Amino acid sequence: MPWPAPLQPGEYYHLYNRGINAADLFYDDYDYWRFLDKYFQHTAQPIDTYAYCLMRNHFHLLIRVRTAEEQLEFIEQDPARVRDPGRVLSPSQQLAHVCNSHTQSVNHREKRTGSLFEKPFKRKLIGDLMYFRSAVTYIHWNPQSHGATDDFATYPYSSYGSFFLRKPSPLNQIEVLKHFGGLVRFEDYHRSIDLVIDEQLERD
């Protein structure tokens, strides 16, 4: 299988990956929350994140890759979240750091060795607004479509619930809600769709 094209600055992507040979990625609450913490620590500068969902053996992210100029602007505006001031970071390398750190943690705790994630991580280019909304909704519906919960809105390891909390978030919620037309329409869109997955979107 050919190696996928590099992530391009300024483009939107649906990223996803799973455990190698369908292995579990997350064993308990600690694993889920540690992964998210490491993800936002490592990717805040090179990546704008719009939605996420972590499942037992796979995960989904909706992102936009910042341009070099946007990364330098981010460094000036939010220095507390910058890992390496003055340097433009590779989004792929930062994602690799997240996965490597998670692998080391899980391998140590579970007394296993070797790779944990499939390589390379999968990616779908988001080409238009309709696909953006479909991807956000698909990601948030993932726990219900896989039978992990009866109501996707209650699943603790997706970004859906964070849109209804009045506190700072590492997600770019403003842009997401703008694309849906506000919080009410965001909720209505999620609640009114049929559970039919677009063929463009990844199926686990």
C-alpha positions in Angstrom: 0.0 0.0 0.0 1.5 3.4 -1.0 2.4 5.8 1.8 -0.3 8.5 2.1 0.5 12.1 1.0 1.9 14.4 3.8 -0.5 16.6 5.7 -0.7 19.9 3.9 -0.7 23.3 5.6 -4.1 25.0 5.4 -6.0 21.8 4.7 -8.8 20.1 6.8 -8.5 16.4 7.5 -10.4 13.6 9.1 -7.7 11.5 10.8 -8.2 8.1 12.3 -6.2 5.1 13.4 -6.7 1.8 15.2 -4.8 -0.6 17.3 -2.5 -3.0 15.4 -4.3 -6.3 14.7 -7.4 -4.7 16.3 -5.6 -4.4 19.7 -7.0 -2.2 22.4 -5.6 1.3 22.6 -7.4 2.3 25.8 -7.8 0.1 28.9 -9.3 2.5 31.4 -10.2 6.1 32.1 -6.6 7.0 32.7 -5.6 5.9 29.2 -8.3 7.9 27.5 -7.6 11.1 29.4 -3.9 10.8 29.2 -4.0 10.4 25.4 -6.2 13.5 25.1 -3.9 15.5 27.4 -0.8 14.5 25.4 -2.6 15.1 22.2 -3.4 18.7 23.0 0.0 19.3 24.5 1.9 18.2 21.4 -0.5 19.5 18.7 -1.8 22.8 19.9 0.8 24.7 17.8 0.7 22.9 14.4 -3.0 21.7 14.5 -6.4 23.2 15.0 -8.7 20.5 16.3 -12.5 20.6 15.8 -13.8 17.2 17.0 -12.5 14.0 18.4 -13.7 10.6 19.6 -11.7 7.9 21.3 -13.0 4.3 21.1 -11.6 1.2 22.8 -9.5 0.2 19.7 -9.5 3.3 17.5 -9.8 7.0 17.4 -11.0 9.8 15.2 -9.9 13.5 14.9 -11.1 16.4 12.7 -8.3 18.9 12.2 -6.9 21.7 10.1 -3.1 22.0 9.7 -1.9 25.5 10.5 0.3 27.2 8.0 3.9 28.3 9.1 2.6 31.9 9.5 -0.3 30.7 11.6 2.0 28.7 13.8 4.2 31.7 14.4 1.2 33.8 15.2 0.0 31.1 17.6 3.4 31.3 19.4 3.0 35.0 19.9 -0.6 34.8 21.1 -0.5 31.7 23.3 3.1 31.2 24.4 2.0 29.0 27.4 0.8 26.3 25.0 4.0 26.3 22.8 6.4 23.4 23.1 9.3 24.8 21.1 9.1 28.6 20.7 10.3 30.0 17.4 10.2 26.7 15.5 7.5 25.6 13.0 6.5 22.1 14.0 5.5 19.2 11.7 2.0 18.0 12.5 2.9 14.4 11.5 5.8 14.4 13.8 3.8 15.8 16.7 1.1 13.1 16.1 3.8 10.5 16.1 5.0 11.8 19.5 1.5 11.4 20.9 1.2 7.8 19.7 4.7 6.9 20.8 4.1 8.3 24.2 0.8 6.4 24.5 2.4 3.2 23.3 5.1 3.4 25.9 2.6 4.1 28.7 0.3 1.2 27.7 3.2 -1.2 27.0 4.6 -0.5 30.5 1.3 -0.9 32.3 0.1 -3.9 30.3 3.5 -5.6 30.1 3.4 -5.8 26.4 6.0 -4.9 23.7 6.1 -3.6 20.2 3.8 -1.3 18.2 0.4 -0.4 19.4 -1.0 1.7 16.5 -1.3 0.8 12.8 1.0 2.8 10.6 0.6 5.2 8.9 -2.4 6.9 10.4 -5.3 7.2 7.9 -6.5 10.6 6.6 -9.3 11.9 4.5 -9.1 15.4 3.0 -12.1 17.5 3.9 -13.1 19.3 0.7 -16.2 21.3 1.5 -18.6 22.5 4.2 -21.0 19.7 3.8 -18.2 17.1 4.3 -17.0 19.1 7.3 -20.4 18.8 9.0 -20.8 15.2 8.0 -17.4 14.4 9.5 -18.1 16.2 12.8 -21.4 14.3 13.1 -19.9 11.0 12.1 -17.1 11.3 14.7 -19.6 12.2 17.5 -22.0 9.4 16.5 -19.2 6.8 16.4 -19.8 5.4 19.9 -23.5 4.8 19.2 -22.9 3.3 15.8 -20.4 0.8 17.3 -22.8 0.0 20.2 -20.6 1.5 22.9 -23.5 3.6 24.2 -27.3 4.0 23.5 -26.9 7.8 23.2 -23.8 9.3 21.6 -24.3 12.5 23.5 -23.5 10.8 26.8 -20.3 9.1 25.7 -17.4 10.6 27.8 -14.5 10.3 25.4 -15.8 12.4 22.5 -15.9 16.2 22.0 -19.6 16.4 21.6 -20.4 17.3 25.3 -17.7 19.9 25.5 -19.7 22.2 23.2 -22.3 22.6 25.9 -19.9 23.5 28.7 -19.2 27.1 29.5 -15.5 26.8 30.0 -12.4 27.1 27.9 -11.7 24.3 25.5 -8.6 23.4 23.4 -11.0 22.8 20.5 -11.8 25.4 18.0 -15.5 25.4 18.9 -16.2 28.8 17.4 -15.4 27.7 13.9 -17.4 24.4 14.3 -20.5 26.2 15.6 -20.2 28.8 12.8 -20.2 26.1 10.2 -23.4 24.6 11.8 -25.1 27.9 12.3 -24.9 28.0 16.1 -25.2 25.7 19.0 -29.0 25.0 18.6 -28.5 24.0 15.0 -25.4 22.0 15.9 -27.5 19.9 18.4 -30.5 19.7 16.0 -28.3 18.5 13.2 -26.8 15.7 15.4 -30.2 14.6 16.7 -32.1 14.7 13.4 -29.8 12.8 11.1 -30.3 9.2 10.1 -27.5 6.9 11.3 -26.3 6.4 7.7 -22.6 6.9 7.2 -21.5 8.7 4.0 -19.4 6.5 1.8 -16.6 9.0 1.8 -16.2 8.6 5.6 -14.1 5.8 7.1 -16.0 2.8 8.3 -14.6 0.8 11.3 
